[in-house]
Amino acid sequence: MVLNYVWIGFFLIGFIVALYKVAFLGQMDIFSTMVTNLFDSAKTGFEISIGLTGMMALWLGVMKIGEHAGVVNFFARGVQPFFKTLFRGVPKGHPAYGNIAMNFSANMLGLDNAATPLGLKAMNDLQELNPQKEKASDAQIMFLVLNTAGITLIPSSVIAIRQSMAIEQHIANFNAADIFLPILISTFVAFTAGILITSAFQRINIFKWPVIIFILGFGGAIFGLAAWLRQFPAETMSKYVGLIGSGVILTIIMLFLIAGLRKKLNVYDLFIEGAKEGFTTAIKIIPYLVAMLAAISVFRSSGCMDYLVGGIAFVVAAMGLNTDFVPALPVAFMKPLSGGGARGLMVDVLKEHGVNSFPGKIASIIQGSTETTFYVLAVYFGSINVKDTRYALLCGLLADGIGLITAILVGYLFFH
């Protein structure tokens, strides 16, 4: 129901602002621009969904092999003590644990396209346990919030864009990976906040040893890895980042294939069976994705985003605070709505202010620290036809907000 009001709100606010611009500012072409962008967003939503088909078919095919080979259950047993506390209603040994763990792993490594089909598979597993099929369960809400507020260990796409922009701007000896540690800290804080916020809504006691050990142990491990990587030059660090990400993907695939062969399974037929599910899932999410991108397009094309940023800049300045981070705020506002849109806005900031500027670094940290909450909400719940998302959006946005504030503060700590 909340998503319904948000969706309508994007259209209404955008339309009212456009009417004001026509009537009082004489911007006679704004409706034409909005309609063009609206149609383009519908096309984009379709293209994104179709573009995901191959990736979903690949990963759901691999996951089908992993399920029958017992590898997914092995992952599930490893994370079960931690997840059992957070995901109420999921029985011991259920394959959802393994799929959730692999989705989190893919997100950590910055493998956005690979993480999506794994997340959809996990959400489908949780839907099988959901007694009210059109209403999000506690476990599904917890999974969605932790997915959107997940830890980013390797922000490979952000690093690649910054390196490319530095070459374009003729900046020598540029460290494109200098935002690595700030992003790591910001996402870890957002992930922990997501656990605390959602647990409070669901009245889950998280102060248990499995959760405490996981957070402290995992936090120590990622900060240790960050410290190790920072000793290398930017070019060497980028190579290690790429090696870790691609190496993990291939290792998982080979592990599944070898496990299937050991059990004498027909891994090819299993892969085809899972790939068919991936195609079906990709087709199902088209209307949900088109609906959300259309609403966002109207809101953005009307200029509402510009007014929002300007208002915040005025308030921040009135409070006597530094406003150097304000040029990066459009990225912050767009990221929960559209990952591609936020990426484009980040590039705009890097072009206008410079890739090595403070606003450029803040924009990069925000891009790597926050998630496309509305996109994930629409796609994940849309794929299983859940209409009542309850408080999932609120918890996701609260965790995103904490991650955003942390990203700005850490940016000031490291670069200002």
C-alpha positions, -999 to 999 in steps of 0.1 A, spaced: 0 0 0 29 24 8 44 18 -26 10 26 -42 10 61 -25 47 67 -34 41 58 -70 11 81 -73 30 108 -54 58 109 -80 32 115 -108 11 141 -90 40 161 -76 58 161 -110 26 171 -128 18 200 -104 53 214 -106 52 212 -144 18 231 -144 34 258 -123 63 261 -147 39 264 -177 16 289 -160 41 311 -142 75 305 -158 65 302 -194 82 268 -199 60 257 -228 80 227 -237 82 210 -203 52 187 -210 68 176 -242 100 168 -224 82 149 -197 63 128 -222 94 120 -242 112 109 -210 82 90 -199 81 69 -231 119 65 -229 117 52 -193 91 26 -204 114 14 -231 143 14 -206 124 -7 -182 116 -33 -209 152 -33 -221 166 -37 -186 143 -67 -180 152 -83 -213 188 -76 -206 186 -94 -173 172 -125 -190 205 -140 -200 221 -133 -166 191 -147 -148 191 -178 -170 228 -183 -164 227 -179 -126 195 -198 -120 208 -226 -141 240 -227 -120 220 -225 -88 198 -254 -99 230 -275 -102 242 -262 -68 209 -272 -51 208 -307 -64 246 -311 -57 241 -301 -21 264 -270 -23 236 -246 -15 227 -265 16 263 -264 26 263 -226 24 230 -226 43 244 -246 72 274 -222 74 253 -191 78 223 -207 96 232 -196 131 233 -160 121 204 -160 97 182 -181 119 180 -152 144 171 -127 117 148 -147 94 120 -159 115 98 -186 100 126 -201 79 131 -237 90 165 -252 97 183 -264 66 160 -246 41 177 -238 8 167 -201 12 196 -197 36 221 -206 9 206 -184 -18 205 -155 6 241 -160 15 251 -161 -21 231 -130 -29 249 -111 -2 282 -124 -14 275 -112 -50 265 -78 -37 296 -75 -16 318 -81 -46 300 -55 -66 284 -80 -90 251 -63 -95 239 -83 -124 249 -116 -108 233 -106 -75 198 -99 -89 189 -134 -101 203 -149 -68 182 -124 -49 151 -133 -69 157 -170 -63 160 -163 -25 128 -142 -25 110 -170 -43 122 -195 -17 109 -172 11 76 -169 -8 71 -206 -6 71 -203 32 49 -173 32 13 -181 44 -1 -149 30 11 -148 -6 1 -112 -14 16 -98 19 53 -96 26 65 -118 54 89 -107 81 117 -128 66 111 -112 31 112 -77 46 144 -85 65 160 -99 33 150 -69 12 163 -44 37 197 -62 42 199 -65 4 195 -28 -2 218 -19 27 243 -46 19 280 -43 24 301 -34 -6 335 -49 -4 346 -41 -39 330 -11 -56 344 -21 -90 321 -1 -112 327 32 -93 365 26 -94 363 19 -132 343 50 -139 366 73 -119 397 59 -136 381 64 -170 372 100 -161 407 107 -148 422 97 -181 396 119 -199 406 148 -177 443 142 -181 450 136 -144 483 118 -139 489 93 -110 452 94 -101 442 70 -73 407 58 -85 404 34 -56 409 60 -29 371 58 -22 374 21 -14 377 24 24 350 51 28 325 30 8 334 0 29 328 18 61 296 34 49 280 2 37 290 -17 68 273 10 90 242 9 67 241 -30 69 243 -29 107 217 -2 108 194 -22 86 196 -51 110 189 -29 140 160 -11 124 142 -41 109 148 -61 141 131 -33 161 100 -34 138 99 -72 141 108 -73 178 137 -96 173 164 -99 200 196 -96 180 219 -95 210 228 -132 207 262 -147 202 257 -158 165 248 -122 155 274 -105 177 302 -129 165 291 -125 128 291 -86 129 323 -83 149 341 -110 130 329 -99 96 335 -63 103 371 -71 115 377 -92 83 366 -65 59 384 -37 76 415 -60 76 412 -66 39 407 -29 33 439 -21 52 458 -47 32 446 -34 -1 454 2 7 491 -6 9 492 -10 -29 492 17 -56 459 24 -73 466 4 -104 477 -27 -84 447 -24 -61 423 -23 -90 439 -54 -104 435 -72 -71 399 -60 -69 391 -74 -104 409 -106 -96 389 -112 -64 356 -105 -80 360 -126 -112 379 -153 -93 350 -158 -69 325 -161 -97 344 -187 -116 352 -206 -84 316 -208 -74 306 -221 -109 334 -247 -109 325 -258 -74 289 -264 -84 299 -283 -115 324 -305 -97 300 -313 -69 274 -322 -95 298 -345 -113 308 -362 -80 271 -370 -74 268 -383 -110 241 -357 -118 232 -347 -154 244 -311 -148 236 -300 -183 199 -309 -180 198 -293 -145 212 -261 -159 186 -260 -187 159 -265 -162 171 -237 -140 177 -214 -170 140 -218 -180 130 -204 -146 153 -175 -152 136 -166 -184 101 -168 -168 112 -146 -139 127 -119 -162 94 -116 -181 74 -113 -149 92 -83 -136 87 -61 -167 54 -44 -157 67 -37 -122 100 -22 -134 83 -1 -162 58 13 -136 85 24 -112 108 39 -138 79 58 -154 70 75 -121 106 84 -114 109 99 -149 80 122 -144 93 133 -110 128 140 -123 118 156 -157 96 181 -139 126 195 -121 115 184 -86 149 169 -79 165 203 -86 142 220 -62 148 194 -35 186 198 -37 184 236 -37 162 236 -6 186 214 13 215 236 3 196 266 17 188 249 50 224 236 54 238 270 47 213 286 71 226 263 98 261 275 93 273 242 80 297 235 52 279 231 18 307 216 -3 289 183 -4 257 197 -18 266 193 -55 267 155 -49 232 153 -34 214 146 -67 233 113 -67 220 106 -32 184 113 -41 185 94 -74 202 63 -61 172 48 -42 151 54 -74 174 44 -102 209 30 -103 215 40 -139 201 75 -133 224 79 -102 254 66 -122 246 93 -149 244 120 -122 277 109 -107 293 112 -141 278 147 -144 293 157 -110 327 143 -120 326 162 -153 315 195 -138 336 196 -106 364 172 -116 370 136 -107 395 145 -80 373 172 -64 356 170 -31 321 169 -46 333 143 -71 347 121 -43 315 125 -22 293 116 -53 315 85 -58 312 74 -22 274 78 -23 271 59 -55 290 30 -40 273 32 -6 236 33 -12 213 10 -31 183 13 -56 157 6 -29 126 14 -50 140 -7 -79 148 -37 -56 114 -33 -39 95 -33 -72 115 -61 -89 119 -85 -59 83 -82 -47 69 -79 -82 86 -112 -92 65 -130 -66 33 -109 -69 35 -95 -34 13 -64 -32 14 -54 5 50 -46 12 42 -34 48 71 -15 63 98 -27 39 101 6 21 104 26 54 131 3 68 150 3 36 150 41 32 160 45 69 190 22 64 198 41 31 196 74 50 220 63 76 244 50 49 241 83 31 249 104 62 278 81 70 291 84 34 291 122 37 307 123 72 334 97 62 341 118 30 347 148 51 369 127 74 391 114 46 391 141 20 381 176 33 
